[in-house]
Amino acid sequence: MAKGKVGESQIWAFLAVFLGIIGFILVLLTQKKDKYAMFYAKQSLVLMIAWVISFVIAIIPVLGWIVSPIIALVIFVLWIIAIINTFSGTEKLTPIIGKFAEKFNF
């Protein structure tokens, strides 16, 4: 791919991360054979699972109210990193969640 040009795989990878679970489902249903898009779709899935966990933690009185916003902020930063990585043209693991995403086989 020529430098500076965004390919179809990168667009699908971006959509997977940007749209969260909906993006994951879109890529899974339409681009399952696209290794690059699925790489980032799996990371998107892990980010969404982490996000749900942060909401569950928020239910816990006092401790959850303190810890959950911190976790949510970390997830938001990881989401931004993942979005940036989708346009890199290479498969870059998002810190913390990348190793978990590799364990999924779709």
Wavefront OBJ file of the C-alpha trace (Angstrom):
o trace
v 0.000 0.000 0.000
v 1.346 3.414 -0.922
v 2.378 5.603 1.965
v -0.323 8.022 3.005
v -3.175 6.044 1.451
v -5.749 4.376 3.629
v -6.779 0.911 2.520
v -10.085 -0.854 2.871
v -8.738 -3.064 5.672
v -7.720 0.002 7.648
v -11.173 1.519 7.251
v -12.823 -1.685 8.473
v -10.352 -1.860 11.377
v -11.163 1.747 12.286
v -14.902 1.056 12.154
v -14.460 -2.021 14.343
v -12.710 -0.008 17.053
v -14.653 3.233 16.713
v -18.100 1.628 16.771
v -17.327 -0.818 19.574
v -19.494 -3.911 19.716
v -21.445 -2.860 16.614
v -18.178 -2.438 14.708
v -16.979 -5.814 15.944
v -20.172 -7.476 14.726
v -19.986 -5.676 11.349
v -16.419 -6.843 10.766
v -17.167 -10.356 12.003
v -20.120 -10.680 9.627
v -18.653 -8.960 6.561
v -14.842 -9.082 6.786
v -14.077 -12.258 8.729
v -11.324 -13.258 6.269
v -9.611 -9.856 6.492
v -6.841 -10.595 8.995
v -6.029 -6.927 9.626
v -9.636 -5.879 10.289
v -10.251 -8.901 12.529
v -7.063 -8.171 14.495
v -8.499 -4.809 15.517
v -12.066 -6.103 15.821
v -10.901 -8.527 18.507
v -9.220 -5.693 20.388
v -12.431 -3.701 20.115
v -14.338 -6.603 21.657
v -11.936 -6.737 24.615
v -12.255 -2.972 25.090
v -16.037 -3.292 25.184
v -15.850 -6.155 27.703
v -13.563 -4.010 29.894
v -15.998 -1.116 29.580
v -18.908 -3.297 30.738
v -16.810 -4.519 33.677
v -16.120 -0.910 34.681
v -19.882 -0.261 34.752
v -20.467 -3.358 36.883
v -17.758 -2.193 39.297
v -19.481 1.196 39.491
v -22.444 -0.474 41.206
v -20.306 -1.171 44.280
v -20.874 1.665 46.755
v -17.971 4.017 47.480
v -15.097 1.847 46.181
v -16.775 1.379 42.814
v -17.505 5.074 42.570
v -13.788 5.793 42.936
v -12.314 2.919 40.911
v -14.791 2.801 38.041
v -14.063 6.302 36.667
v -10.342 5.557 36.732
v -10.880 2.306 34.829
v -13.179 4.102 32.368
v -10.506 6.757 31.751
v -7.876 4.084 31.095
v -10.255 2.328 28.687
v -10.907 5.624 26.889
v -7.158 6.220 26.454
v -6.701 2.646 25.177
v -9.594 3.204 22.750
v -7.864 6.314 21.346
v -4.579 4.380 21.019
v -6.387 1.546 19.209
v -8.030 4.008 16.813
v -4.666 5.570 15.986
v -3.135 2.110 15.515
v -5.793 1.100 12.975
v -4.340 3.595 10.493
v -0.741 2.441 11.014
v -0.958 -0.287 8.379
v 0.626 -2.774 10.788
v -0.897 -4.924 13.491
v 0.013 -3.202 16.746
v -1.181 -4.607 20.026
v -3.027 -2.081 22.146
v -1.383 -1.923 25.587
v -2.974 -4.046 28.320
v -5.839 -5.459 26.204
v -3.917 -6.639 23.141
v -2.750 -9.906 24.696
v -6.312 -10.798 25.710
v -7.588 -10.130 22.191
v -5.048 -12.550 20.703
v -6.706 -15.426 22.581
v -9.949 -15.103 20.594
v -10.302 -17.338 17.548
v -13.146 -16.388 15.234
l 1 2 3 4 5 6 7 8 9 10 11 12 13 14 15 16 17 18 19 20 21 22 23 24 25 26 27 28 29 30 31 32 33 34 35 36 37 38 39 40 41 42 43 44 45 46 47 48 49 50 51 52 53 54 55 56 57 58 59 60 61 62 63 64 65 66 67 68 69 70 71 72 73 74 75 76 77 78 79 80 81 82 83 84 85 86 87 88 89 90 91 92 93 94 95 96 97 98 99 100 101 102 103 104 105 106
